[in-house]
Amino acid sequence: MYSLFRSLLFRLDPETAHRLTLYALRIAGNFPLSNWLLTQLYKTPSKPVHAFGLTFKNHVGLAAGYDKDAIAIKGLTALGFGHLEVGTVTPRPQPGNPRPRLFRLLEDEAVINRMGFPGMGADFVAMSLRGGLRREASKSRQSNLPIVEGSFHRNDIIIGVNLGKNKDTHLENAAEDYISLIKTFASLADYLTINISSPNTVGLRRLQGRKMLENLLGAIQKEREIISLSRGGNAPILVKLAPDLSDEELDDSVGVILDKNMDGIIATNTTLERQGLRSRHQSETGGLSGSPLRLRSEAVLRQVVKCVNGKIPIVSVGGIMNPDDAKRRLDMGAALIQIYTGLVYEGPGLVKKILEQ
């Protein structure tokens, strides 16, 4: 069924197709009947996972980048995910990079994007999340159930928010952007992700260097203590790393993450590598995801697992295109996995296929 739908979608330019499917999920999720039908069609077995002090109903999540502004949470939840990571969210709205900025590499089962964190900004996303909280609180009042402030579980779904700096924020001031976002979302999300690894914001990846990362995470660590003491929320904080770091750089980054008491690592973001591609779009600038990222992402996961040595959980993302890929990441030591490009090529049924394996 999806192969037919995909052939129609692939006649559209990638960004238009993405927007169409996102808004279709938004509409379907907001109507009880269509939401119920989706839930029944993509119903997945319960396989609870405990990580970061949270309980996930299963180990499959949606990676950041799909629902940047948190507008389709209900529809995406119906597809069977155990968690959704919305964003990347920046403090202020920004248009992102000029179009075209998203390319399908069909021969390679891959995507190149140079989106540049387009989005409506923190206030809009916070409003979306608060709207969900109000609806949950209203249901709790009607049923005489206790209202838990800051709880953001919709149908047992865990919500993460991926945080990024604005394009025009200088690197030396990046901590201010991230801290502003943490203050906004610490009580609205189940966990937060510090995105310092996108290749599409100039200079951002420099924040993964030891000195800059120490300064950034040190400032975040102090602010988190203040927020926690004032009962403003205590969401776990994860750091998302690039697949293009050298072994020494990766060791340094993981060392800083552990030293600053962050709660987890997401490995990896998209890559700048282009080795072995066949598509005519191979020379487009931006981050590459999909099948060509598989081996590099696995290599990074292997090294991160060794460096972390069980101290904090790891989320694996990048090149997970089928159930075998997912199983391999879990066997290698990932607590959770995330998918995105796999959905483009395999369809929403991929979540169910992974969980039924």
C-alpha positions in Angstrom: 0.0 0.0 0.0 2.8 2.4 0.9 4.7 1.7 -2.2 1.8 3.2 -4.3 1.5 6.1 -2.0 5.3 6.6 -2.1 5.3 6.7 -5.9 2.8 9.6 -5.8 4.7 11.4 -3.1 8.0 11.0 -4.9 6.6 12.9 -7.8 6.5 16.0 -5.6 9.6 17.9 -4.5 10.8 16.5 -1.2 9.9 19.5 1.0 6.4 19.7 -0.4 5.9 16.0 0.1 7.1 16.3 3.7 4.8 19.2 4.5 1.9 17.3 2.9 2.4 14.2 5.0 3.0 16.2 8.2 -0.2 18.1 7.8 -2.1 14.9 6.9 -0.9 13.4 10.1 -1.9 16.5 12.0 -5.4 16.4 10.7 -5.8 12.6 11.1 -4.5 12.9 14.7 -7.0 15.6 15.7 -10.2 13.6 14.7 -11.1 10.8 17.0 -12.2 8.4 14.2 -9.2 8.8 12.0 -6.9 8.8 15.0 -8.5 5.5 16.2 -8.1 4.0 12.7 -4.4 4.9 12.6 -3.9 3.5 16.0 -5.5 0.2 15.1 -3.6 0.0 11.8 -0.2 0.6 13.3 -0.7 -0.9 16.8 2.5 -2.1 18.2 3.4 -4.5 21.1 4.4 -3.0 24.4 8.1 -3.4 25.1 8.9 -1.0 28.0 12.3 0.5 28.2 13.7 2.5 31.2 16.2 5.2 30.4 17.1 8.7 31.7 14.7 8.1 34.6 11.8 7.7 32.1 9.8 4.7 31.0 9.3 4.4 27.2 6.6 2.1 26.0 9.0 0.8 23.4 12.5 1.5 22.1 11.6 3.1 18.7 11.5 6.9 18.5 11.1 9.5 15.8 14.2 11.6 15.2 14.2 15.3 15.4 13.6 17.2 12.1 10.3 15.7 11.1 7.9 17.7 13.3 9.9 20.8 13.8 7.1 22.8 15.4 5.3 20.1 17.3 2.1 20.3 15.3 1.4 16.6 14.6 2.1 14.9 17.9 -1.3 13.0 18.0 -1.0 11.7 14.5 2.6 10.6 15.0 1.8 8.9 18.3 -0.8 6.8 16.5 2.0 5.3 14.4 3.3 3.3 17.4 6.4 5.3 18.4 7.6 5.0 22.0 8.9 8.6 21.9 8.9 11.6 19.6 11.6 14.2 19.4 10.3 17.5 18.1 12.4 20.4 16.7 15.0 21.5 16.2 13.6 24.5 18.0 15.5 27.9 18.1 14.7 30.8 20.5 13.5 33.0 17.7 11.6 32.1 14.5 13.9 31.8 11.5 13.3 30.8 7.8 16.2 28.5 7.4 18.3 28.2 4.3 17.1 29.1 0.8 15.1 26.4 -1.2 15.8 23.9 -2.6 17.3 22.5 0.5 16.0 18.9 0.6 17.0 16.2 -1.9 16.1 12.5 -2.3 18.9 10.2 -3.4 16.8 7.3 -4.6 19.6 5.1 -5.9 21.2 5.4 -2.5 18.1 5.3 -0.2 19.3 8.5 1.2 18.4 12.2 1.8 20.5 15.3 1.8 19.2 18.3 3.7 20.5 21.8 4.3 17.4 23.1 6.1 19.2 25.3 8.6 16.8 25.0 11.5 13.7 26.6 9.9 10.8 26.9 12.4 8.3 29.1 14.3 10.5 29.5 17.3 10.3 28.6 21.0 7.2 30.5 21.9 5.2 28.7 19.2 6.4 25.3 20.1 5.8 26.0 23.8 2.3 27.1 23.0 1.7 23.8 21.2 3.0 21.8 24.1 1.1 23.8 26.7 -2.1 23.3 24.7 -1.6 19.6 25.1 -1.0 19.9 28.8 -4.2 21.9 29.2 -6.1 19.2 27.4 -4.7 16.5 29.6 -5.4 18.6 32.7 -9.0 19.1 31.6 -9.4 15.3 31.2 -7.9 14.7 34.6 -10.3 17.2 36.2 -13.3 15.6 34.5 -12.3 12.1 35.6 -11.2 13.2 39.1 -7.6 12.0 38.3 -4.7 13.8 39.9 -3.1 16.5 37.7 0.7 16.3 37.5 2.2 19.6 36.6 4.7 19.2 33.8 3.6 15.8 32.8 3.6 15.5 29.1 2.6 11.9 28.3 0.0 11.7 25.5 -1.1 8.1 25.4 2.1 7.1 27.1 4.2 8.8 24.5 7.5 10.4 25.6 8.2 13.9 24.1 11.7 15.2 23.7 12.6 18.7 22.4 15.7 19.2 20.3 17.3 22.6 20.9 19.5 24.7 18.6 20.9 28.1 18.5 19.7 30.8 16.1 21.8 31.3 12.9 22.7 34.9 13.8 23.8 34.0 17.4 27.6 34.1 17.7 29.2 30.9 18.9 30.6 32.7 22.0 26.9 33.5 23.0 25.5 30.1 22.1 25.0 29.1 25.7 22.6 32.0 26.1 20.3 30.5 23.4 20.5 27.0 24.8 19.8 28.2 28.4 16.9 30.3 27.2 15.4 27.2 25.6 16.0 25.0 28.6 14.2 27.5 30.8 11.3 27.4 28.4 11.0 23.6 27.9 12.3 22.1 31.1 8.8 21.7 32.5 7.1 21.0 29.1 9.1 18.2 27.7 10.1 14.8 29.1 13.7 15.3 27.9 15.8 17.9 26.1 18.5 17.4 23.4 21.4 19.8 22.9 21.9 19.9 19.2 25.5 20.9 18.5 26.0 18.6 15.5 23.9 19.8 12.6 26.1 20.7 9.6 23.6 23.3 8.3 24.2 26.1 10.8 27.6 27.7 10.1 30.1 27.0 12.9 27.7 24.9 15.0 29.8 21.8 15.0 32.7 23.7 16.5 30.8 23.5 19.8 31.7 19.8 20.0 35.4 20.7 20.5 36.6 20.1 24.1 37.0 23.7 25.2 33.8 25.1 23.7 31.9 22.0 24.8 33.2 22.4 28.4 32.1 26.0 28.5 28.6 25.3 26.9 27.8 22.2 29.1 29.2 23.9 32.2 26.9 26.8 31.8 24.0 24.4 31.1 24.8 22.4 34.1 24.7 25.4 36.4 21.4 26.6 34.9 19.9 23.2 35.3 20.7 23.2 39.0 19.0 26.6 39.4 15.9 25.5 37.5 15.7 22.2 39.5 16.0 24.0 42.8 13.2 26.4 41.9 11.1 23.4 40.8 10.9 24.7 37.2 11.4 21.2 35.8 14.1 18.6 35.8 14.0 17.1 32.3 17.0 14.9 31.4 19.4 16.6 29.0 21.0 14.6 26.2 23.7 15.8 23.7 23.5 14.9 20.0 26.9 14.3 18.3 28.0 14.3 14.7 29.3 11.1 12.9 32.2 13.0 11.4 34.3 13.4 14.5 37.7 11.8 14.7 38.2 9.1 17.3 40.1 11.6 19.5 37.5 14.3 19.1 34.7 11.8 19.9 36.5 10.6 23.0 36.9 14.2 24.1 33.3 15.0 23.5 32.1 12.0 25.5 34.5 12.8 28.3 33.1 16.3 28.6 29.5 15.0 28.5 30.2 12.6 31.3 32.1 15.2 33.3 29.3 17.7 33.1 26.7 15.1 34.3 24.6 15.1 31.2 22.0 12.3 31.1 22.6 10.7 27.7 24.0 10.8 24.2 22.3 10.7 20.8 24.6 9.3 18.1 24.5 10.4 15.4 23.4 13.4 13.4 23.8 13.6 9.6 27.1 13.3 7.8 29.1 15.5 5.4 30.7 12.4 3.8 29.7 11.5 0.2 31.7 8.3 -0.4 30.2 5.7 -2.7 27.0 7.7 -3.7 25.4 7.2 -7.1 22.7 9.8 -7.2 23.0 12.9 -9.3 22.3 14.9 -6.1 25.5 13.5 -4.4 27.3 16.9 -4.7 24.6 18.9 -3.0 25.7 20.5 0.3 24.2 19.6 3.6 23.8 16.6 5.9 23.4 13.1 4.4 21.1 10.6 6.1 19.8 7.1 5.2 21.5 3.9 4.1 25.0 5.4 3.4 25.2 6.6 7.0 24.6 3.1 8.4 28.2 1.9 8.8 29.6 5.2 10.1 26.8 5.6 12.7 27.4 2.0 13.9 31.1 2.7 14.2 30.4 5.8 16.3 27.9 3.9 18.4 30.5 1.2 19.1 33.1 3.8 20.2 30.6 5.7 22.4 29.4 2.6 24.1 33.0 1.8 25.0 33.7 5.3 26.2 30.5 5.6 28.3 31.0 2.1 29.8 27.4 1.9 31.0 27.4 5.3 32.8 24.6 6.9 30.8 22.2 5.6 28.1 22.8 6.0 24.4 20.2 6.7 21.6 21.3 5.4 18.2 20.1 7.1 15.0 21.4 7.2 11.5 21.0 4.7 8.7 18.3 2.5 10.4 16.3 1.4 7.4 14.9 -2.0 8.5 14.3 -4.3 11.5 17.7 -5.9 11.2 19.4 -2.5 11.4 17.4 -1.7 14.5 18.2 -5.0 16.2 21.9 -4.6 15.5 22.0 -1.2 17.2 20.2 -2.5 20.3 22.6 -5.5 20.4 25.5 -3.1 20.2 24.4 -1.4 23.4 21.9 1.4 22.4 19.1 1.8 24.9 16.8 3.4 22.3 16.8 4.0 18.5 15.4 6.7 16.4 14.3 6.7 12.7 13.5 9.3 10.1 14.8 8.6 6.6 13.8 5.0 7.0 10.2 6.2 7.2 10.6 8.0 3.9 11.6 4.9 2.0 9.8 2.2 4.0 6.7 4.0 5.3 5.1 4.3 8.7 4.8 0.5 9.0 8.5 0.4 9.7 7.9 1.1 13.4 5.6 -1.9 13.7 7.9 -4.2 11.7 10.8 -3.3 14.0 8.8 -4.0 17.2 7.3 -7.2 15.9 10.7 -8.7 15.1 
